[in-house]
C-alpha cells in the first residue's frame, strides 16, 4: 500500500505546494525551500517554516496516513494525506523535524519506504535529529517554533537521467527550480503580496531568493468586464457563495510599460479560469472543458473564488487540484462567460486588424508586378461595359455575354491593379473577383483567418505570397472566363464553401507573431 500511494498523480510543483499548504495551515509567516544536489548526484529538498510546530504526539499524528484533521475546516490541508503522498511521490525517505516552542526539543519522525518494505511493518521511526539537522534548523529558524520537512532518497525527479551527476541532470534540476518558483509565485500570490488583504501575508524563499507574487490578472492594467457572486445552498441547509470576476487584459502594445506587458505573460496557455480555494490557487488556467483555448480569447482571464464550505459541492480531490461543477453550476458559469468572451474577442480582433492592415500594405506588390508582366499571355474575358454606381459589369467570355454583380474599384497605389487586400468581404469570403481600373483582379480578405494564419507568417517569404496570390487571381480570372447567367450562383457558392472550409481547417494553427 505504501508503494501504491506513491502513484496518486502528483506533479513536482503540486507536491511541493501541498507541503507548503501545511506550513500555511500552521500559521507560518516564513517558508524557506532549498532544492540541491550533492557531489554524488543525490537530490534533497528541504522546506522550513516558522509555524506553530508540533510536539511528539502532534508529529506522530501528522505523519499518519489519514491523520486527524486540523481544528479549522478552512485549513489548506484537507484529508490528512498530502504531506505523505505528495512527498513520497518523489522520495523514498520523508523526514519531519519540529518543535512547538522556541526552547522546546526538536523531535524527528521518519517514513523510510525501504525500512517499511524490509520490515513489512507500518513502522514510523521516532528519534532525535542529527547535529547537522539541528544546526540547519536553528540557522534558518533561530529561537522560534517551526517545522522542517526533508525529502531524501529522491528517486523520481530525475529518473529519466541515467547519470544524475552529469551536466544535463544539473541543468534539468535548475529548470525544476525555475518552474517551481513560477508555480509558487502564482499559487500563493495572495499570500505573497503584502498589499493584498484577502490572505495573511507570507514570505517565501527558494534557494536563497525571495519568491515574488505573480498576478495573472494584471489588475492595475486590465479591465474588469463582468462580476458575479452566486449563492449555493449546502446539504446542511446553510448557504455559501462563490465569486467570479472576468478581466480582459490590454494588448501588448497597450500596457503602460514594456515590463508590465512582459510580466502579464500573454499567451494562449495563460487564458482561462483561475480557481482559488481559501485564497490559494488550486486549478487552472483552463476553461473547465467548456471551450478550447483559442487565440481570439487569449486576453481573457477569469477569477473564480470560494472557501472550504463548498468543497463537497465542487468535489475537491485529494490533491486539491481540480474542481467539478454539477450541471446547474456548469450552465451558470457558461452563461457568465459569454459577454466576457465577446469583449476579449473584440479587443483581440481590434489589435489583429490593425497589425494585419499594416503588414499587408506592401505584401502584394511583387504579385501585382509579376501578374502585370504576364497579363498579356493569360486568356481573359472582354469587359464590355462597367457601371461603378451599381457595381455591375457586362463581360464577354467563352459562354458569351453575361452581366455580373462585380466589385468595381480603383487602385489604391500604382500597379495595384490585379491583387487588392481589403479589410473584409461580404459573407466572410476569403476572395472575390473584381475589376480594378478595368483589369481583371481579385480582392483578398485580410480579416479571414486563413489570411491571418497562413499569409501573414509567410509575408517575409515573398515567393510564397506570390504563389498564393497567383492561385487566387487565377481562380478569379477562371471564374470570369467561365461564368454564365445560369452558373453565377454556383460560383458564388463555391467561394463561400471554400472560404468556410479554410476557416475551419486553420482553427488550430498558431497565431503569427505579427509584432516581429
Number of C-alpha atoms within 10 A of each C-alpha: 5 14 14 9 15 18 13 13 13 19 12 18 17 20 22 22 21 24 20 26 20 23 27 22 16 21 17 25 17 19 24 22 23 16 16 16 15 9 7 9 15 15 22 16 19 18 21 27 29 26 25 20 24 23 18 17 8 15 20 19 16 22 20 16 16 14 17 14 15 17 7 11 12 14 18 23 25 24 17 20 21 24 26 22 26 26 26 29 23 25 23 20 19 23 20 24 26 29 25 21 17 16 11 14 15 25 20 23 22 20 21 21 21 13 17 16 13 9 10 10 9 14 14 16 15 17 12 14 19 10 9 8 16 14 13 14 22 13 10 17 21 14 14 20 22 30 30 27 24 22 20 20 19 20 15 13 17 19 12 9 12 9 12 19 16 12 10 12 20 17 11 15 19 14 12 16 18 12 14 19 22 15 20 24 21 19 24 27 24 24 23 24 20 15 10 12 10 12 17 16 20 18 16 26 18 19 14 10 12 16 22 18 21 21 17 21 24 20 13 11 17 19 15 17 16 17 14 12 12 12 10 16 12 13 9 6 7 9 12 14 14 17 14 20 20 26 25 28 27 22 17 18 11 13 18 12 11 12 9 15 19 11 13 23 15 18 13 19 14 20 25 23 21 22 24 22 23 17 19 21 23 21 18 22 19 20 17 18 7 12 10 13 19 17 19 18 24 23 27 31 28 27 20 21 19 19 17 18 19 18 16 13 17 16 14 18 14 15 21 21 17 15 18 15 14 10 8 9 15 14 13 12 17 14 11 17 20 11 13 23 21 14 18 23 19 14 20 21 17 12 15 17 15 11 16 19 15 12 16 18 12 11 20 20 19 18 23 21 17 14 22 15 10 9 14 9 8 10 11 19 20 17 16 12 13 18 13 13 7 11 15 17 20 17 20 20 19 13 12 13 17 17 17 17 13 18 20 21 18 14 14 10 9 8 15 21 24 29 27 26 20 15 14 16 16 9 9 16 21 25 26 22 24 27 24 21 14 16 18 22 28 26 27 23 22 24 21 20 21 22 20 21 19 18 21 22 16 14 17 12 12 14 13 14 21 20 12 14 24 19 12 20 25 18 17 21 20 15 20 25 19 17 23 22 12 8 12 17 11 12 16 13 12 11 18 18 13 14 20 17 12 16 18 12 12 16 14 12 13 14 18 14 10 13 8 4
